[in-house]
Amino acid sequence: ICSGDEYMLGKERILYLLDCLEKNNILKVKEIASELNISEATIRRDLSELEKQNKLKRIHGGAVKIDTNQILSEQREVRMQDRFRIHYEEKRKICDKACSIVQEGECIFLDGGTSIVPMIDKLQNLNIRIVTHNHLIVSKLKNPKAQIIVIGGDYISKYAMSAGALAINTLSQFQFDRCFIGCAGVDIDENCSYTAEAETREMKNVAMKNAKHSYLLIDSSKVGVKGFCKFKTLDCFNKIYCDKKDNNLEYPDNFEWV
């Protein structure tokens, strides 16, 4: 039980702890308790409450300053996993259809983003080469039969993929039988696909330039959605795989429904 003085000093004590942590990156319970002339139990309770608020990380005998970059990375990963679960069944059906055209011995490119990820469940069991900069795909590998080539470069944690000059230069060295592309949205009336930003667009451009056949994978929620950057006209793709048709729209002939 806290004494009256300890209770009255509660807010000031919390501020003092945070200030010490900011300056020293570590707090030791015994030292702080001695400095403030209060019980170690009180300091431990304070640290426990601050840990719940994600303001520090408790360790044996004290606490350390929390790694903000690590928190942001974990938050981004959660967001990517959340995006992966959105329309998952539709994405899975689309990917199953796209997988059916891949032949043994081919070299293929798998784009970044969540729409392409379910393809790896089947493709990793084929005798093919898979080139990708999508780290979500890499995380789902389980003793693959396929040869997997992972493109390095600048890691974009928001999208869990590699991009940048090094990635583009490496990707340009490959020739593909097929490349499978995702996008932020498509506009049927304007005959255009869109990406979220420029860095990932350039990776898509290089892959398509070096591929014999190119395919776009979208679920119906992306139809009518305009992204930040214009990408390719829809007729640049051999096929566009989509899950559901809107009868009020006139789709290009290369749309294939699953």
C-alpha positions in Angstrom: 0.0 0.0 0.0 1.4 3.4 -1.0 1.9 6.0 1.7 0.2 9.4 1.4 3.4 11.0 0.2 3.9 8.4 -2.5 0.4 8.8 -3.7 0.7 12.6 -3.9 4.0 12.3 -5.8 2.5 9.9 -8.3 2.3 12.2 -11.3 5.6 13.8 -10.6 7.2 10.4 -10.1 6.0 9.2 -13.5 7.4 12.2 -15.2 10.7 11.8 -13.3 10.9 8.1 -14.5 10.3 9.0 -18.1 12.8 11.8 -18.0 15.5 9.6 -16.5 14.7 6.9 -19.1 15.0 9.5 -21.9 18.4 10.6 -20.7 19.9 7.2 -19.7 18.0 4.6 -21.7 17.7 2.4 -18.6 16.2 2.6 -15.2 17.2 0.5 -12.1 14.6 0.0 -9.5 17.0 0.0 -6.5 18.6 3.3 -7.6 15.4 5.1 -8.3 13.8 3.9 -5.1 16.9 5.2 -3.2 16.9 8.5 -5.0 13.2 9.2 -4.3 13.2 7.6 -0.9 10.2 5.3 -1.7 9.6 1.6 -1.8 10.9 -0.6 -4.7 7.4 -2.1 -4.9 6.0 1.4 -5.8 8.6 1.8 -8.6 7.8 -1.6 -9.9 4.1 -0.7 -10.1 4.9 2.5 -11.9 7.1 0.6 -14.4 4.4 -2.0 -14.9 1.8 0.7 -15.7 4.2 2.5 -18.1 4.9 -0.8 -19.9 1.2 -1.3 -20.5 1.2 2.2 -22.1 4.1 1.1 -24.4 6.4 3.7 -22.9 9.1 1.3 -21.8 10.0 -2.3 -21.6 10.6 -3.9 -18.2 13.7 -6.0 -17.6 15.0 -7.8 -14.5 15.7 -5.1 -11.9 14.4 -2.2 -13.9 13.3 -1.0 -17.4 14.8 0.1 -20.7 13.7 2.6 -23.3 11.4 1.1 -25.8 12.6 0.7 -29.4 10.3 3.0 -31.3 11.4 1.7 -34.7 10.7 -1.9 -33.6 7.2 -0.9 -32.5 6.5 0.8 -35.9 7.8 -2.3 -37.7 5.5 -4.6 -35.7 2.6 -2.3 -36.3 3.2 -2.2 -40.0 3.4 -6.0 -40.1 0.1 -6.3 -38.3 -1.4 -3.9 -40.8 -0.1 -6.0 -43.7 -1.5 -9.2 -42.1 -4.8 -7.4 -41.7 -4.8 -6.4 -45.4 -3.9 -10.0 -46.3 -7.1 -11.2 -44.5 -9.4 -8.7 -46.3 -11.2 -10.4 -49.2 -8.9 -13.4 -48.5 -11.3 -16.0 -50.0 -11.6 -14.0 -53.2 -7.8 -13.6 -53.4 -7.3 -17.3 -52.9 -9.7 -18.2 -55.8 -8.1 -15.7 -58.1 -4.6 -17.0 -57.3 -5.7 -20.6 -57.7 -6.9 -19.8 -61.2 -3.7 -17.9 -62.0 -1.6 -20.8 -60.8 -3.3 -23.2 -63.2 -1.5 -21.7 -66.2 2.0 -22.1 -64.8 4.0 -24.9 -66.4 6.8 -27.0 -65.0 10.3 -25.5 -65.9 9.1 -21.9 -66.2 10.6 -18.8 -64.6 8.0 -16.5 -63.1 7.8 -13.2 -61.2 5.5 -12.7 -58.3 4.8 -9.1 -57.5 4.5 -7.4 -54.1 1.3 -6.8 -52.1 -1.2 -9.2 -50.6 -3.2 -10.1 -53.7 -0.4 -12.3 -55.1 0.6 -14.1 -51.8 -1.8 -17.1 -51.9 -0.2 -18.2 -55.2 2.9 -19.4 -53.3 0.9 -22.2 -51.6 0.7 -24.1 -54.8 3.6 -22.7 -56.8 6.3 -23.6 -54.3 5.6 -27.3 -55.0 6.3 -27.1 -58.7 9.7 -27.5 -60.5 9.9 -23.8 -61.5 11.9 -20.7 -60.7 10.2 -18.0 -58.7 11.6 -14.5 -58.5 10.0 -12.1 -56.0 10.7 -9.0 -53.9 7.6 -9.8 -51.8 8.7 -10.6 -48.3 5.2 -11.9 -47.4 5.7 -14.6 -49.9 9.1 -15.5 -48.5 7.5 -15.9 -45.0 5.1 -18.6 -46.3 7.7 -20.9 -47.8 7.8 -24.4 -46.4 10.6 -26.6 -47.9 9.8 -25.4 -51.5 10.5 -27.6 -54.4 10.7 -24.5 -56.6 13.9 -22.5 -56.8 13.2 -19.2 -55.0 15.2 -16.0 -55.9 14.6 -13.1 -53.5 15.3 -9.6 -54.8 17.1 -7.4 -52.3 17.3 -3.6 -52.1 15.6 -1.0 -50.0 13.1 -2.6 -47.7 9.7 -0.9 -47.7 8.2 -2.0 -44.4 4.8 -0.5 -45.2 4.4 -3.0 -48.0 6.8 -5.7 -46.8 8.8 -5.7 -50.1 12.1 -4.6 -51.6 12.4 -1.7 -54.1 14.8 1.0 -55.0 17.7 1.2 -57.5 19.4 -2.0 -56.3 16.2 -4.0 -56.6 15.4 -2.6 -60.0 18.9 -3.3 -61.3 18.8 -6.9 -60.0 15.3 -7.6 -61.4 16.3 -6.3 -64.8 18.8 -9.2 -65.1 16.0 -11.9 -65.3 13.8 -13.0 -68.2 10.3 -14.4 -67.3 7.9 -16.8 -68.9 5.1 -15.1 -66.9 4.8 -12.3 -64.4 1.9 -11.9 -62.0 1.1 -8.3 -61.0 -1.0 -6.7 -58.3 -2.2 -3.1 -58.2 -4.0 -0.6 -56.0 -7.0 -0.3 -58.3 -8.4 -0.2 -61.9 -10.7 2.2 -63.8 -12.6 0.3 -66.5 -13.9 3.5 -68.2 -10.4 5.0 -68.4 -8.7 1.7 -69.3 -6.1 2.2 -66.6 -4.5 0.5 -63.6 -3.0 2.3 -60.6 -0.3 1.8 -58.0 0.0 3.2 -54.5 3.3 5.0 -55.2 6.2 5.2 -57.7 8.7 2.8 -56.2 6.6 -0.3 -56.6 5.4 0.8 -60.0 8.9 0.7 -61.4 9.4 -2.8 -60.2 6.2 -3.8 -62.0 7.4 -2.1 -65.2 10.7 -3.9 -65.2 9.1 -7.3 -64.6 6.5 -6.8 -67.4 9.1 -5.6 -69.8 11.1 -8.8 -69.3 8.2 -11.2 -69.4 6.6 -13.1 -72.3 3.2 -12.9 -70.6 1.8 -10.6 -68.0 -1.2 -11.1 -65.8 -3.0 -8.7 -63.4 -4.7 -10.1 -60.3 -7.4 -8.0 -58.6 -10.5 -8.7 -56.5 -13.6 -6.8 -57.4 -13.2 -4.3 -54.5 -10.4 -2.7 -56.6 -12.6 -2.0 -59.6 -13.3 1.7 -59.8 -10.5 2.6 -57.4 -7.9 5.1 -58.5 -4.4 4.9 -56.9 -1.8 7.6 -56.5 0.2 6.7 -59.7 -1.1 5.6 -63.1 0.4 2.3 -64.1 -0.5 0.4 -67.3 -3.5 0.4 -69.6 -5.6 -2.7 -69.1 -4.9 -4.1 -72.5 -1.2 -4.4 -71.6 -2.1 -7.6 -69.7 -2.6 -11.0 -71.4 -5.3 -11.7 -68.8 -6.8 -9.9 -65.8 -8.1 -12.3 -63.2 -11.0 -11.0 -61.1 -13.6 -12.7 -58.8 -16.9 -10.9 -59.5 -18.5 -9.0 -62.4 -20.5 -5.8 -62.2 -23.1 -6.0 -65.0 -23.2 -2.2 -65.1 -19.7 -2.1 -66.5 -18.3 -3.1 -69.9 -15.1 -5.0 -69.2 -12.2 -5.5 -71.7 -12.0 -8.9 -73.3 -8.9 -9.9 -71.4 -10.9 -10.1 -68.1 -11.2 -13.7 -66.8 -13.6 -14.5 -64.0 -13.1 -17.1 -61.3 
